[in-house]
């Protein structure tokens, strides 16, 4: 009963924090260019437009301007073509993460934070042209390091304008990867060995960079920005590389 009571108290606290006026929330739409190569599906590099939706939440949870909580959810979709433009690949991914960050606020307008998150990434690369192995599952669970810098002493048309840059680097975790040439039917009928692997910078490098400008217009702020996302994987003689550059428009409230 004590464990259940503590879980209930923690859930109640999180809900209360998320509804507090101190919480910063942001909804974003991303669009840009994506480059993907997955040798499990094809030796070719596929390129094309990439789109995304994101929700971000920040809160100084325990001590104001000292320690805070952060959470983010990303949904991404890529519509990619081969170099000869005669084959299509689809990329569909969902990322969920939650963590804590240490905040340092200064009177000069420069604010900084550093922290860590835990989260999961799940998705699929789908190549209809492949009859035997048309899809590659992308799954990762682990911890990431985060850092953020902000400057908020700018005025545009007498309205506050803040500029921030944040970076996230997945550091340690586990990921899914079949053997080269292994079909998902073989996995389905019972070949489950060697599918989960320890992940770190050496075999699964990844970085997410987010540049934002928030122009305060009354109660809400207009967000414009730029995203860069890189994800790699080297395992079982399979190489996966995904890079995406995106423009961002959103609203902060």
Secondary structure, 3 states (H helix, E strand, C coil): CHHHHHHHHHHHHHHHHHCCCCCEEEEEEEEEEEEEEECCCCCCEEEEEEEEEEEEEEEEEEECCCEEEEEEEEEEEEEEECCCCCCEEEEEEEEEEEEEEEEEECCCCEEEEEEEEEEEEEEEEECCCCCCCCEEEEEEEEEEEEEEEEEEEEEECCEEEEEEEEEEEEEEEEEECCCCCCCHHHHHCCCCCCCEEEECCCCCCEEEEEEEEEEEECCEEEEEEEEEEEEEEEECCEEEEEEEEEEEEEEEC
